[in-house]
Amino acid sequence: MAFDREAAKKVLAHIDREELAQLACDLVNIPSPTGQEKAVAEYILNWFHANGFKAVRQEVEVDRPNAVGILKGDGTGLSLGFNGHMDTSFTGTQEDLRMVANVEPDSDLKGSIKDGKVRGLGISNMKGGVAAFMMAGKALKKSGLKLKGDAIFAAVVGEISRTPIGPWQTKEYRGEGAGTRHLLTHGMHSDYAVVADGSDMNIVWTQTGVVQIKITTFGKAEAAWGTRRSTHPMVKLNAIVKMTKIIDALEKWAERFEEQYIYNSPTGPIYPKVNIGAIEGGAPVPSIPRSTSARSKEAPLTGRTISPESATSTWMCGPRRR
């Protein structure tokens, strides 16, 4: 299909950089960590309605709607979807200290424009991308161009790499593409789609998969005081000590894996990553722990926090773009 440069110029003429930057700031200033996307979804739905889109609210679960805007075509051509997630990796609160060394001050987390750049919590991942396709849709609408196929603009919940594991079953852990799965299984199909996430300013069509693995070691639970290692060897009885051997082996394997399986895609290398993200086991008492579990995950780097009942370590491995 030939690229219509005149049509493109007509649409681009309706892009207002200042309006786009302010929209991005507005989205940043509505907190939306995974599971808490309702407020920003309602803002986007109202924006779609005010700007002449057909606004569709998809209830993924209670208080977690996808926000979809549609510009209808005449049905004679192909449809194109734009997709971006509303949830952010971080909350901007003390809760983040399990994943980062320090929480930035509120003044740095709020949406702001400095040195020609929009800054704030979630702007790169990925409220900037969501704002960009919202403004692109508005410009397309204002241009008056007649569409042959539908243009679908979907802001979805639950993309951040959080998955229900063990006792972590709340909506704050229902990510990993939950919103997009709902979008596609509930009628919002398009012939082609563009995900507006960061990609080093390249068109990228390769992405990592995700594999989560839980490894559990077992020991013999009994009182530890008064015992001697000659009769009670920890490497045989203590589930946590056993897990350290497995973690050591995983780390040695991961070093080889990450170097051996770099994928050189047409837009640049994609790097595997193995991460032991959580460990769970034992109790703060002088007893030998009965079980320890390690949870690991293959894919882009992420973290899990697991309670101390069993030792669970979560690792991730798989390519990741730099």
C-alpha positions as CSV (number, residue, x, y, z in Angstrom):
1,M,0.0,0.0,0.0
2,A,1.5,3.4,-1.0
3,F,2.2,5.9,1.7
4,D,0.1,9.0,1.3
5,R,2.4,11.8,2.3
6,E,-0.2,14.5,1.7
7,A,-2.6,12.8,4.1
8,A,0.1,12.4,6.7
9,K,1.0,16.1,6.5
10,K,-2.7,17.0,6.9
11,V,-2.9,14.9,10.1
12,L,0.4,16.1,11.5
13,A,-0.7,19.7,11.1
14,H,-3.2,19.1,13.9
15,I,-0.6,17.8,16.4
16,D,-0.1,20.4,19.2
17,R,3.1,19.7,21.0
18,E,2.2,21.7,24.1
19,E,-1.2,20.0,24.3
20,L,0.4,16.6,24.0
21,A,2.9,17.4,26.7
22,Q,0.2,18.6,29.0
23,L,-1.9,15.5,28.3
24,A,1.0,13.4,29.3
25,C,1.4,15.3,32.5
26,D,-2.3,14.9,33.3
27,L,-2.0,11.1,32.9
28,V,1.1,11.0,35.1
29,N,-0.7,13.0,37.8
30,I,-3.4,10.3,38.1
31,P,-1.7,7.5,40.1
32,S,-2.4,4.1,38.5
33,P,-0.2,1.3,39.9
34,T,-1.3,-2.2,38.8
35,G,-4.8,-2.9,40.2
36,Q,-5.6,0.8,40.7
37,E,-6.2,2.0,37.2
38,K,-9.8,3.1,37.5
39,A,-9.3,6.8,37.9
40,V,-6.9,7.2,34.9
41,A,-9.2,5.0,32.8
42,E,-12.2,7.2,33.5
43,Y,-10.1,10.3,32.6
44,I,-9.2,8.7,29.3
45,L,-12.8,7.6,28.5
46,N,-14.1,11.1,29.2
47,W,-11.3,12.5,26.9
48,F,-12.3,10.1,24.1
49,H,-15.9,11.1,24.4
50,A,-15.1,14.9,24.5
51,N,-13.0,14.5,21.3
52,G,-15.5,12.7,19.2
53,F,-14.4,9.1,19.6
54,K,-16.7,6.3,20.3
55,A,-15.7,5.6,23.9
56,V,-16.0,1.9,25.1
57,R,-15.5,0.9,28.7
58,Q,-14.5,-2.7,29.1
59,E,-14.8,-4.0,32.7
60,V,-11.9,-6.4,33.1
61,E,-12.8,-6.8,36.7
62,V,-14.4,-4.7,39.4
63,D,-12.9,-1.1,39.2
64,R,-10.4,-2.1,36.5
65,P,-11.8,-0.9,33.1
66,N,-10.0,-0.8,29.8
67,A,-10.5,2.5,28.1
68,V,-11.0,2.2,24.4
69,G,-11.7,4.9,21.8
70,I,-12.8,4.1,18.2
71,L,-12.8,6.1,15.1
72,K,-15.0,4.3,12.6
73,G,-14.1,3.6,9.1
74,D,-16.4,2.8,6.2
75,G,-15.6,-0.9,6.3
76,T,-13.8,-1.1,2.9
77,G,-10.3,-1.3,4.3
78,L,-8.2,-2.8,7.1
79,S,-8.4,-1.8,10.8
80,L,-5.5,-0.6,12.9
81,G,-5.2,-0.8,16.7
82,F,-3.0,1.1,19.1
83,N,-2.3,-0.4,22.5
84,G,-0.8,0.9,25.7
85,H,-1.0,0.1,29.4
86,M,-2.2,2.5,32.1
87,D,-0.7,0.7,35.0
88,T,2.7,1.8,36.4
89,S,5.5,-0.3,37.9
90,F,5.8,1.8,40.9
91,T,3.4,3.5,43.4
92,G,5.6,6.5,44.4
93,T,5.1,5.5,48.0
94,Q,7.2,3.7,50.7
95,E,5.8,0.4,49.3
96,D,8.4,0.8,46.4
97,L,11.3,0.4,48.8
98,R,11.2,-3.4,48.4
99,M,12.2,-2.8,44.7
100,V,14.2,0.5,44.8
101,A,16.8,1.9,47.1
102,N,15.1,5.3,47.5
103,V,11.7,6.8,46.7
104,E,12.0,10.1,44.8
105,P,10.3,13.2,46.3
106,D,6.8,14.0,45.2
107,S,8.0,17.0,43.2
108,D,10.0,14.6,40.9
109,L,7.2,12.1,40.6
110,K,4.5,14.6,39.5
111,G,4.1,15.3,35.8
112,S,6.2,18.3,34.7
113,I,7.9,19.7,31.6
114,K,11.6,20.4,32.0
115,D,14.1,21.2,29.3
116,G,11.6,20.2,26.6
117,K,10.9,16.8,28.2
118,V,7.9,15.5,30.1
119,R,9.0,13.9,33.4
120,G,7.2,12.0,36.2
121,L,6.2,8.6,37.5
122,G,5.2,6.3,34.7
123,I,5.9,8.7,31.7
124,S,8.3,6.2,30.0
125,N,6.4,3.1,31.0
126,M,4.2,4.1,29.4
127,K,1.9,7.0,29.8
128,G,3.9,8.9,27.3
129,G,3.0,6.4,24.6
130,V,-0.6,6.4,25.6
131,A,-0.8,10.2,25.4
132,A,0.9,10.0,22.0
133,F,-1.7,7.7,20.4
134,M,-4.5,9.7,22.0
135,M,-3.3,12.9,20.4
136,A,-2.6,11.0,17.1
137,G,-6.3,9.9,17.1
138,K,-7.5,13.4,17.9
139,A,-5.4,14.8,15.0
140,L,-6.8,12.1,12.7
141,K,-10.3,13.1,13.7
142,K,-9.7,16.8,13.2
143,S,-8.1,16.3,9.8
144,G,-11.4,15.1,8.4
145,L,-9.8,12.3,6.5
146,K,-12.1,9.4,5.7
147,L,-11.0,6.1,7.1
148,K,-11.6,2.9,5.2
149,G,-11.0,0.8,8.3
150,D,-11.5,1.4,12.1
151,A,-8.8,3.0,14.2
152,I,-8.9,1.5,17.7
153,F,-7.1,3.2,20.6
154,A,-6.9,1.0,23.6
155,A,-5.5,2.0,27.0
156,V,-5.5,-1.3,29.0
157,V,-5.0,-2.4,32.6
158,G,-2.6,-4.9,34.0
159,E,0.4,-5.1,31.7
160,I,3.2,-4.7,34.3
161,S,4.9,-8.0,35.0
162,R,3.0,-9.0,38.2
163,T,1.5,-12.5,38.4
164,P,-0.6,-14.1,41.2
165,I,1.7,-16.4,43.1
166,G,1.0,-18.2,46.4
167,P,-0.6,-15.8,48.8
168,W,-0.3,-12.9,46.4
169,Q,-3.6,-13.1,44.7
170,T,-5.1,-9.6,44.8
171,K,-5.7,-7.4,41.8
172,E,-2.4,-5.6,42.4
173,Y,-0.8,-8.9,41.2
174,R,-3.0,-9.4,38.2
175,G,-0.9,-8.0,35.4
176,E,1.2,-9.7,32.8
177,G,-1.1,-8.7,30.0
178,A,-4.5,-9.2,31.7
179,G,-6.0,-6.1,30.1
180,T,-4.9,-6.9,26.6
181,R,-6.1,-10.5,26.9
182,H,-9.5,-9.2,27.9
183,L,-9.5,-6.6,25.1
184,L,-8.9,-9.3,22.4
185,T,-11.2,-11.9,23.8
186,H,-14.1,-9.4,24.2
187,G,-14.4,-8.1,20.6
188,M,-11.8,-5.5,20.2
189,H,-10.0,-7.0,17.2
190,S,-8.0,-5.2,14.5
191,D,-6.1,-6.4,11.4
192,Y,-2.9,-4.8,12.6
193,A,-1.7,-3.3,15.9
194,V,1.0,-1.0,17.2
195,V,2.0,-1.2,20.8
196,A,3.2,2.3,21.8
197,D,5.7,1.1,24.5
198,G,9.4,2.2,24.5
199,S,11.6,0.6,21.8
200,D,14.7,2.7,21.4
201,M,12.7,4.7,18.8
202,N,12.8,1.6,16.5
203,I,9.9,-0.4,15.0
204,V,10.3,-3.7,17.0
205,W,8.4,-6.9,16.3
206,T,10.3,-9.2,18.6
207,Q,9.5,-9.6,22.3
208,T,10.5,-11.9,25.1
209,G,8.3,-14.6,26.5
210,V,7.9,-15.2,30.2
211,V,8.4,-18.5,32.1
212,Q,7.9,-18.6,35.9
213,I,9.3,-21.5,37.9
214,K,8.9,-22.5,41.5
215,I,11.5,-24.8,43.1
216,T,10.9,-26.2,46.5
217,T,13.4,-28.0,48.7
218,F,12.4,-30.1,51.7
219,G,14.2,-30.8,55.0
220,K,13.3,-32.3,58.3
221,A,11.6,-29.9,60.7
222,E,12.9,-30.3,64.3
223,A,14.5,-28.2,67.0
224,A,18.0,-27.1,66.1
225,W,19.4,-26.4,69.6
226,G,21.6,-29.0,71.2
227,T,22.3,-30.7,67.9
228,R,25.7,-31.4,66.3
229,R,26.5,-31.2,62.6
230,S,28.0,-34.7,62.7
231,T,24.6,-36.2,63.5
232,H,22.4,-33.4,62.1
233,P,24.1,-32.2,58.8
234,M,22.4,-29.0,57.7
235,V,23.0,-29.7,54.0
236,K,20.7,-32.8,54.4
237,L,18.2,-31.5,57.0
238,N,17.8,-27.8,56.5
239,A,15.6,-26.8,53.5
240,I,17.1,-23.3,53.3
241,V,20.7,-24.6,53.2
242,K,19.6,-27.0,50.4
243,M,18.2,-24.1,48.5
244,T,21.5,-22.2,48.6
245,K,23.0,-25.0,46.6
246,I,20.3,-24.7,44.0
247,I,20.6,-20.9,43.8
248,D,24.4,-21.2,43.3
249,A,23.8,-23.7,40.5
250,L,21.2,-21.4,38.9
251,E,23.5,-18.4,39.0
252,K,26.3,-20.3,37.3
253,W,23.9,-21.6,34.6
254,A,22.4,-18.1,34.2
255,E,25.8,-16.6,33.4
256,R,26.2,-19.1,30.5
257,F,22.6,-18.8,29.4
258,E,22.6,-15.0,29.2
259,E,25.6,-15.0,26.9
260,Q,24.7,-17.9,24.8
261,Y,21.2,-16.9,23.9
262,I,21.4,-13.3,22.9
263,Y,19.1,-12.8,20.0
264,N,20.2,-10.5,17.2
265,S,17.0,-9.1,15.9
266,P,16.9,-6.7,12.9
267,T,16.5,-3.8,15.2
268,G,19.2,-4.7,17.7
269,P,20.2,-7.4,20.2
270,I,17.7,-8.8,22.7
271,Y,19.3,-9.9,25.9
272,P,18.2,-12.9,28.0
273,K,17.8,-12.3,31.7
274,V,17.5,-14.8,34.6
275,N,16.3,-13.3,37.9
276,I,15.8,-15.0,41.3
277,G,13.2,-12.6,42.5
278,A,11.8,-14.1,45.7
279,I,12.6,-16.7,48.4
280,E,10.3,-18.0,51.1
281,G,11.1,-20.3,54.0
282,G,11.6,-21.0,57.6
283,A,10.6,-18.8,60.6
284,P,12.6,-16.6,63.1
285,V,12.8,-19.5,65.7
286,P,15.7,-21.9,66.5
287,S,14.3,-24.7,64.5
288,I,15.3,-26.5,61.3
289,P,13.0,-25.3,58.5
290,R,11.0,-28.1,56.8
291,S,10.5,-26.5,53.4
292,T,12.0,-23.7,51.2
293,S,10.7,-22.6,47.8
294,A,12.5,-20.7,45.1
295,R,10.5,-18.9,42.4
296,S,12.1,-17.9,39.2
297,K,11.0,-16.3,36.1
298,E,12.2,-16.2,32.5
299,A,11.7,-12.9,30.6
300,P,12.3,-9.2,31.1
301,L,13.7,-8.5,34.6
302,T,11.1,-8.2,37.3
303,G,10.8,-8.9,41.0
304,R,8.6,-10.8,43.4
305,T,8.3,-10.7,47.1
306,I,7.2,-13.9,48.8
307,S,6.4,-14.5,52.4
308,P,8.7,-16.4,54.8
309,E,6.7,-19.6,55.2
310,S,8.5,-21.6,52.5
311,A,11.6,-20.4,50.6
312,T,10.6,-19.3,47.2
313,S,12.8,-17.6,44.8
314,T,11.4,-16.1,41.6
315,W,13.8,-15.7,38.7
316,M,13.2,-14.5,35.2
317,C,15.1,-15.3,32.1
318,G,14.7,-14.3,28.6
319,P,15.8,-11.6,26.2
320,R,15.5,-8.0,27.1
321,R,16.2,-5.0,24.9
322,R,18.7,-2.5,26.1
